[in-house]
Amino acid sequence: MKRRGFLKLSAATWATLAAMELKGKGLFRPKVTQASETGDLPGSLGAKEVPSVCEMCFWRCPIVVKVKGGKVVKIEGNPLSPANGPRVCARGNSGIQLLYDPDRVKYPLKRTGARGEGKWARISWDEALDEVAHNIKKIKDKYGPHALAFFDHGASAEYFREIFKELGTENYSNEPAFFQCVGPVAVAYLTTMGYVVSGTRQYVDMSHTKAMLLVGSHLGENLHVSHIREYVEGLARGAKLVVVDPRFSAPAGKADLWLPIRPGTDTALLLAWINYVIQKNLYDENFVRKNCHGFDELKEAVKGYDLKWAARICDLKEKDIKKAIEILAEARPQVVIYPGRHSTWYGRGDVQRHRCLAILAALFGAIGVPGGIYFPTPIPIGEAECLIGKEEAGESDTPLKEKFPFAEPFPGSPTNEIIKATLTGKPYPIKLWGVCGINILQTIPNPYQTMEAIKKLDFIFSVEMLPTETAIWSDIVLPDAVYLERYDHVYKNDELHPFITIRQPAVEPLGEARPPYWIAQQLARRLGLSLFTCENEIAYLNGQLKEIGLSVEKLTRAGGLITFPGKPYRDPNKGLNLATETGKVELYLEAFADEDFDPIPKFEPTPAPPKGYARLIYGRVPVHTFSRTMNNLWLHNEWPENEVWINDEVAAKLGIKDGEMVVLVNQDGYKSNPIKAKVTPGIRPDAIYLAHGFGSRSPRLTKAYGKGASDQFLITHYVEDPFMGSSSHRTSFVKIIKGGRTLDIPELRPLPPEIPRFKIKEA
């Protein structure tokens, strides 16, 4: 159909719908307040509408859930939301299939076979909770509180985190989403600018920018509705886009300039750019003079990094490097130097790579301005007294994060330190794990090490919606209500257009699944803890909302969402007053120097692949959230398995054709499932790419099991970040197996002598 014909059809359709006599508020509502449903209209028309919050990913878009006959029939965006409006993505739409997934865990389960077999017996809630409480008490009494560890992520986990904190363990929050994702970028910006510019949210004003730099960030593949809206709005208004990525990603396809960099050399490129900006006076002198500390030291430290050197190290053309930085400099201060989110790439240099991004933004004066980095707007939500326990967790005589000097501001302990202590008993034994909201075997590097650690535990329990790999290794599985069946905390969105909203249930939990508040409350009572004294979640939420004169009832009547005026930008007539040591942007970090780290970033080479190998890199697909959505019927239908991206020159030399089945084998001999080859010029010859989350190893996930290849089960070598203890994900290497023959990857790009090769340990 031609576009003109489509527009005519659309106009006619909407005219017909607008003329329909609908019971209730109808299609064109100013807000969501309808409380009853009308069952005699087709589809979702006339359905009861419940305002809530999505959790098909961590972005938490406000939604409207449509219910008919006690069943969810449709999910839309909340039109009151300044973030996503009436829009939801494919994942948000498919929350229905999470709710009604036939593989869901609906009853408490007790392991009957060996850990990892997935053999269970259904038990009562009393038996399940009694057993969990009994083991917690027994292990705490025998080994002390630090023998308990909790791996957590998402809204469900927040209540259980309070239990472990109250029990006195320093390991009360070992969140892989932090230690395997955002940790290095959080440390970099907290120390440099005084706040976490990139965590769950990224405070970047892409819709009003004139230029954007993305370094290894895959916007459009890691789809978050409001973020992508702002990104697309910026491009539509004419913003220039520079993408640095060894793969021709979705944003690379929209870029004015794509730089296919040698993996592991990003910091070299950034340092050369910083030097060029200073030497060519392309920085905002007024901003730097008033708001930056350590400029002279920075100028001296980077003067040896020039564009010619960077071109050789990074395997890029010098003219392209120069063109890219001049595009960005010309747009200053309305330039987004995107901070990134997933930052656990190579281990040692991760924090300093993101420090370089922060420094470049500061040189351009792109902080607290439209089109640059902005400041979050505080929203005064209180804390219900019924949840408040210990303000600080306990600390052992030998804390697991003691050797990581910049881990202290963040909760819990590094995940891999937990695993190593579980395996070795040093510096103290860890004998019990609780897990909620995270599939640890598809998240933490070297899952084989994690499985060996689980075998050493006296007890492990998990709170699950689906029978994941973590679930089949658990002794007790507690059935969690999905987000459409429960209340959670008040959600504060402190971005450009701030608002608050709440998650609330649209339907009753299926089977014997229970909301996390109820589960945590029952477990706390069995443990003798004075937590969760509110009668239910509504009382808890009202305690949070009372400070701003709201309640759950009032907020729901208002459509489930209230907006606030934003204060994202600085006063250009005043200097910054950041929460740093000097109140300014810290180009030179005394705190790093005090801990014998480089106060200004420098280039430390990341070892290149061994001869015959390529570096394994990974990313996302827009219809899935890690491994969480792989069993979802609708999303599985859209993207059932991943492919392995192989450079076309490499494939030609190895005799691999597009669509052929191959197997990957890593430097430690671990193999992937068979997977289709995607032969493409859109990836460097020294890299192999897999989309993350596929290749489930839980037979109880009937749609996802064995579909595609898991990148996580090939990531067995990791390097710990020395600042805060995160673990690297891009330090494993692979060969290709075809027809039973292991094929060496040919080296098509000469390696500079400054970059060492990774050395494989002999068995």
N, C-alpha and C positions, 0 to 999 in steps of 0.2 A: 504493500500500500504506500502511495506517495504521501509525503509529509502533509500537503494541503488537504488531502482526503482524510487523513488521520485527524487533523485539527477540526474539520467539519464534523466528523463522527463524534469526537470528544465533546464538542459544543452541544450537539444535539442530545447526547447522553446526559450531560449535566443539566440541561434544561428540563429534560423529562424527570430526572430525580428531584430537582428543586420543586417541581410542581406536585410531587406526590404528597398525599396526606399521610403523614407519619404520626403515630402515637408517641407521646412523650416529647422530648426536645427536638427530635429530628436530626437531620444531617448537619445543619449549619448552626452549631451551638457555639456560644461564646465561651463556655467552660464546661467541665465534666461534673455534673451534679445528679445525673439521672440515677435513681435508686431502684427502680422496678424494671421488669422486663416484659416484653410483649411477644408472645410466641407465635403469632399468626402471620408474621412477615418473613420473607425469605432471607436465608443466610444470616448475617449478623445484624440485619436491620431490626430495630426494636429491642436489641439485647440490653440487659443490665450492664452499666458501665462502671468499672472500678478503677480509679486512678491509683497507680502504683509505680514501681521502679524495676526496670529490667535487670537481670543478672546473667544474661547469656555471654557477657564478657565483663570486664572490670569497669567499663565506662559508665554504666548505670544511667542509661537514658530514661527520663520520665515516660511512662506509658499509660495507655488506657486499655484495660482488659475487658473484653466483651463476653458476657456469660448468658447462656440460654439453657434452661432445663438443668441447671446445676453443673453445666460443662462449659469450659472455655472454648469459644468458637472463633475468636479473632483477637489479635493484639495490634494496636496502633500506637503511634506516638501521642503524647499529651499535647494538644494544641497550645496550651499555656506555656509550654517549655521554650525558653529562649535558646536552648541548646539544640534540640532536635525538632521542635514543633510536632506536627502530626506524623513525622517520618520515623520509621524503624528500619534497620538493615535486615538482611536475610536471616541472620541469627535471631534478632529480636522477634521477627515474625514466627520463627520456628520454636519458640518457647513452648508452644502447645505440644510439640512432639517430645520434648523433655518431660513434660507433665505426664503424658500418656504413653511413655516408652514402655513396652511390655517387659523389657529387661530390668526395669527399676527395682531397687531394693525397697520393699514395702514392709518388711517385718524384721525384728531383731534376729540376728543370725550368730551361731556359734560354730567355730571351726570343728570339723570331725576328721579331716584327713591331715596330711602334712601341710605346713605353710607353703603357699604357692599353688596348691592343687585346686583350690576353690571349692572344696567340699564342706558343706554347712548343714546344720540342723536349725530349724526354726525354733526360737525360744520366746518366752514372754519378756515384756519390758522389765518386770521386776527382777527376773533372773539375770538379764543382760546388765542392768545397772548395778545390781548387787555384785556381780562378778568383776566389773570394771572397778568399782569402789574398793572391793576387797583387795585386788591386786595393787592398786595405788597405795593403800594403807600399808600393805605388807612390805612392799618394796621401799617405801619411804622410811618405815620403821627400821628396816634392815640395813639400808645403804645410805639413808639421808635424802633430803629433798632433791638434790641435784642429780640423782639417779633417774629422775623423771624428765622427759623431754616432749615438747609439743611442736609438731609441724603444722603450720596454719596458713590459710589464705581465704579471703573473701568474708562476706558478712556473717555466714554461719559460724565461722571460727572465733569471732570476737568474744562471745560469751565464755567459750572454753578456755580462751587465753587468760581470762580473769581467774578461772579456777586454778590453773597451773601457777599463775603468779601468786595467788593466795597460799598455795601449798609451799611456797618458798624457794622454788627452783629458779636458778638463773637461766634455765633453758625453757622459759615459758612461751617464747615466740621465736621459732627458727624458720622464718618465712622464706621459702625458696623464691617467691616473687621478689624479694629484696636481695638475698644473697646470690641468686642465680639470674638476676635481671637488672634492677635499678640501682643497686648499691653504689657502684663507682660514680655514676652521674650524680647521685644524691650527695655524696661526699664532696665531689668537685665543686658543685654550685653552692653548697652550704658553707664551705670554707672560703670560697671566692666572693660570693655575693650575699651570704648571710641568710639565704632561704633556699628551699628545695625547688628549683625552677622546673624540674622534671621528675615526677614520681607517678602517682596515679594520673595526675594531670600534667599537661605541658603548658606553661604560661607564655605562649607565643601568639602574637597578633598577626596571623597570616592573612586575614581578610583585608587588612589595610596596609600591607607591606608593598615595597617596590621590588624587592629581590629576596630570594630564599636560598639557603645552602642546606642540603641534606647530605650527611655523611653516614652512609650505611643505614638510613632510615627508609622504610618501605611504606610510605603513606599511600593508601589505596589498597594495599595488601593486608596490613593490620588495620582493618576498617573500624573506625569509631565515628559515629555519624556527625556530631558537631565539629569534630576536628577536621574531617574531610570536607564538610561544608565550608569551613573557613579557608582551608587550603585551596579548594576549587574557586571560591569567591576571589581570593587573591590572584590566582592565575587569570581568571576571567577579566579582572581589572587591569591586566597587563603586567603583573609581577614577573620578573625574570627568575628562572630556576636553574640552579647549578646542582648537579647530583654527582656525588663521589661514591662509587660502588663497583666492586669487581663483576657485578651481574647487571644485565639490562633489565632492571626492575620496572614495576609500573610507573613510578615517578621518573625513572630514566627516560621512559618513552614520552614524557611530557616536558623534558628538560630542554632549555636553550643550549646547555652544554653538559655532556655526560663524560666523566673522567673515570675510566675503568682501571682503578688503581690496583697495584699489587697488594694482596691482603697482608696486613700487618705493618703497613708503612704510612698509615693515615697521619700519625703524629709528625712525621717528617714533612708531609705536605703542609700541614697547619703551621708548623714553625716557620717554614719558608714564606708562607703567606704573611704571617705576623711581621717577619723581618721586612718584607717588601712594603707592607703598609706603612711601617715606621720610616724606612729609608726614603720612600717616595712622598712622605707627608700626606698620606691618604687617610689619616685618622682625624678624629674630632678633637682638636687641640684643647678647646675650651672645656669639654667634658672631662678629658683625661686629666687636665690640670686641677680641676675642682673636685673630681670624684674618684680618682684612681690613686692607689698607693703602690710605689715601686716601679714607676715607668723607666727611670734611668737604668735600674738593674735589669729590667726586661730588655731594653734596647741593647745593652752590652751582651746579655746572655744569648740572644738570638742572631747576632750579626754574622755568625758563620754559616747560617742556613740560607742558601740562595736558591733561586728557582732552577738553575741548571743542575745543581746537586740534587734537588728534590725530584726533578724529572728522571734522573738516572736511577735513584733509589726506588721511586714509585712506579717506574716503567710507564711514564706518561710523556706527552709532548710538552716542551717548555712553553711554546706559544699558547697551548690550551690552558696551562696553569696560569699564565699571565692574564689571559683573557678572562678567566673565571674570577680571579680576585679583583680585577678592574670592574667587572659587572657588579660585584657586591659593594665595592667601595663607592661607586658612583651613586648607589641608592642610599648611602648612609644619611641620617640615622634610621631610615625606614627600611631596615634590612633584618630579616629573621635568620640568625645563625642557630639553626635548630639544634636543641641540646641533646636530642635522642632520648630513648628510654632504656631499651635493652642494651646494656653497656658491658656485660661480662664476656668480653671477646677473648682477650689474650692473657689476662692475669696481671702481670706486673705493670704494664703501661696504661691500663684502662682509666684510672683516675686522672692521670696527666693528659691523656687524649681529650677528655672532656674539660679539663682546665684550659686547654688550648682553645676550645670552642668558646668558653666563657670569656677568655681574654680577647679574642677576636671581636666578640660582640661589644665588649667594653671599649675597645679602640675605636669602633664605629659610633660610639655614643648611643647604641641601640638598646638601652635599658630604661624602662619606665616611660617609653614613648609609643605613640601609635605606630603600628607596623614593625615593632621590635619585641623584645621581652617586656612583659608587664608584671605588675605586682598583684598578688591575690587580695581580694577584699574580705576582711574579717567579718564573720557572721556570728552574732552572740547567742549561740546555743548552749544551754546548760547541761549538766550531767545529773541524771537521776540518782538520788541518794541510795536507792535500793541496790545499785550495782557497785558502788564505791567500796573497794577493799583496800589492799595495801597500795600506797602511792609508789613504792619502789619494790622491785623484786629482790629476792635474796642474792647474795654473791658468795661463791665458794672461795676457799683460800687460794685456789689456782683457777681463776676464771678462764673459760675456753677462748674468750676474745682478748685476753690480756696482751697477747703479742701483736694485736692489731690496734694501734693507738687511736685510730679515728673511727672505730666501731662503737665507742662508748655512747654517743647520743642516740643510738638506734637500739630497739628492743631485742632481747634474746641473744643467741649465740650463732656463729656461722654454721651452716648446715653440715658442711663436710667435717668440721671439727666435732660435731655431734656424732657423726658416723664413725670417725676414727676412734673416738673415746669409747663408743659402743663395742668396736672390734677389739680394742687393746686393753680396755679398763684403765687407761691413763689419760689425763691426770687423775681421774676418778671413774668408777664404773657407772655406766648408764644402762639401766635394765628394763625400762618401760618407755614405750613411745605411744603418744596419742597423735592421731592425724585427722585433720578436718579441712575440706575445701581444696585439697591439693593431691594430685596423683604423683607421689614422690618418685616412682620408678620411671615416669616419663618426663621428669623435670630436672633432677639432680644428676650431674655428670657421674659416669661410671655406675650404672644401675646394678651391675654385677657385684660391686663392692657393697652397695646398699642392701642387696639381698643377703649377702653374707653377714652383714651387721644384724639384720632382722633375725637371722637364725640364732644369734647370740642372746637375743632378748628373752627375758622371763615372760613378758607380756606385751602385746600390741593391740590396740583397738583403733577403729576408724569410724568416722561419721560420714556416711556416704549416701548419695542419691542413686548411683549406678555401681555395678559390680566391676570396678576398675582393677588394674594390676595391684594397686595398694590394698584394695578390699580382699583380694584372694590370698594375700599374705597376712591378713589380720586374724587374731583369735576371736574377737567379737566385732561385729559390724552393727552399728546403730543406724536405723533408717532416717535420713534427714528429709524434712519437707522441702520441696523445691520453692523457688522464690514466689511462685503464684499461689502458694498455700500458706504463707506466713507473714508476720510482721518482722521488721528489722529496725535498725537505728534510724534516726533522722539523718537525711543526707543533705550535706551542705555543698553547693557548687559555688566556689568563690572565684570564678573566672570573670571574663569581661562583663557578663550580664548575670549577676549572682542570683541564686534562688535556693529555697529549701523545699524538700518534698519528703515523702515517706513511702516505704514499701508496706503494703498491706495485702492480706489474702483476698483472692477472688473466689476461691473454692476451698472446700475442706480438704485436708490431706488424704491421699489415697491409702488404702490398707491401714497399717499401723504406723505409718510415717508420722513423725512429730516435729514441731518447730524447734529450732536450736535453743531458744530461751527455755522452753519446757524441759528439754533434755538436760541442759546445764543446771537448771534449778533442781531437778530431781537428783542429779549426781552430787551437787553441792550439799544437799541435805544429808545424803548418805555419808558424805565425808566430814560432816559437822562444820561446814563453812558458813559464815554469816554473809552470804551473797544472794542476790536475786530475791530480795525480800518483798518487792512489788508483787502483787497478786498475779499479774499477767503482763504481757507486752504492752498493752494499751496504757496501763498505769506507768510503766517505764517510759514510754514515749511522751506521755503527758508531762512527766517530770523534766524531760529534755526541753519541751516546748514552752513551759510556763514562763520562762525568762523573757520571752518575746510576746507574751499574752496570747498564746495559741494553745490549742489542744488538738488531738486527733480528729475529733468531731468538727471543730471549726475549720481545720485545714482541709478536710474532705469536702465540706460544704463549699469551700472556695475553689474546688476543682483539683485539690491534691497538691497544689504548688503555689508558693508565694515568692514574688521577686523582690529584690532590694536594689537600691542604687549602687553602681559599681564605682570604685576608686582605683583604677588600674594604672594610672599614669603619674609621673612625678611633676612637681612644679618646676618648670624650666628656669625660674628665677632663684631657686634655692638649691643648695647642695644636697646630695643624698645623705641619708642617715641610716645606713644598713646595719644589720646585726652581725657585723664583723669586728675584728679587733680594733680597726682604725675608723670604723663607720663608713669606709669607702670600699670600692672594689679592690680586692687584694691581688694585684698582678704578681707581686712578690709575697710569698707566704712565710712569715716568721714561724708559724706553727709547724710547718713542714720541716723547716731547717732545724727546729728544736728536736725533732724526732729523726734527724739524719736522713731526711728525704730532700730531694731537690726542691728548693723554694720556687723555682721557675722550671717549667717542663723542659726536658731535653729528650732527644730521640734515643731510645734503646731498642735495638733491632729485635723483632720477634723471630724466632727460628723458622726458616722456610721448610717446605716439605722435604723429606728424605728423597733420594734418587728413586724414581719409579712411582712416587706417590703424588697425589694432589691434596690440597687442603680441603677439608669438609666444611662448607658453610651452609647456612640454613635460613629460613624465613617463614613467612606466614601465607595463608591463602585467605581471601576476604570473606569466605562463608564459614570458616571454622575458627574456634577459639582453642588453640593448643590441642590437647587430646580430649578436651571436655565435650566436644560436640560431634565427635566422629561416629557415635552411635545414633545420632539424631536422624530419623527417617528422611525428612525433607532435605537436610543439608548433605547427608550421605548420598542422596540421589543426585545432588548438584555436583559434588566433588568426592567420589568414593575412595580415591587413592591418589597418591602423589606420583611424580615422575622424577627421575634423576637427570639433572641438567649436565650435559657433557659438551664441551667445546667441539665445534664441527671439525676443526683441524685435527684435534686429538682423536676424535671418532674415526675420521678417514684413515689415519695411520694404524688404528687398532682394528679396523674392519667392522665397526659397530654402526648399524643403521638405525634411523629414527624408528621408535616403537618396538625395537627388539628387547627381549628380556635379559637383564643382567643381574649380577649380585655384587654388592660392595663388600670388601674386606678391609678392616682397619689395621693399624700398625701393631695391634696386640692380637691379631688373628680372629677377632669377632666379625661375624658375617651378618649381612642384612637379609631380609626376605627378598625373593625375586622382585624386580621392579622394572618398569618400562623406561627405556632410554629416551630422553628428549634431546636430540642433537640440534645444537643451536650456536650461532656466532655470538649470542648474547651472554656469554660467560667467558671469563679468562681461561686459558689452557691450564693454569696451575691451580684451578679450583673446581670442585664438584659441589653441586647444590641440591639440597632436599628441602621440601616444605615440611615444617615441624608438625608433630602430633599424630602422624599416621603410624601404621604397623602395630596395632594393638596386640598385646600378648595375653589378654584375658579372654578365654573361650566363652565366658558368660556375656560378653558384649557381642551379640550374634551378628550385628551388621558391621561392626568395625574390626572384628578379630581377623588378623592376618592380612588386612587390606593395605597395600603399600608397604613402605619401609620406614622404620623408626630411625631418625637421626640420633635420638638420645641413646639408643643401644649401640651406637658406633662411637659416641663421645666418651672414651674411657681414659684418656689422658687429660688432666687438668692442672692448671697452675693457679695457686692462690694469690689474690691481690694482697699486697703487704699493708695496705692502708686500713681495710675493714674486713678482709677475710672472704670476699666473694671468690667464686671459682670459675675459671675460664671455660668457654664452650667452643672456641674456634682453634683449638690446639691439638686436634686429632686429624689423621690423614688416612686416605683410602686408596686402594687399587680397585680395578674392575675385574670381575670374573665373568667370562662368557664361554658357554659350552663346556664348563668344567676347567677351563684354562685361566690362570691368573695372569693378567696383562699389566705390564709396567706402563705407567703414564709417561709419555715422552716429554722431555723438557724443551719447550718451544720458546721460552723467554729466558735469556741468560741471567744468572743471578749475580748481583754486585758482590764484590768480595767482603764488603762490610756486614753482609747479612749471613749469619751462620745457618747451618742446616740442623734440623732436629735429628737427634741420634736415637735410633731404636735400640732399646735394651734387649740384649740377647737372653733367651730363656735359660 
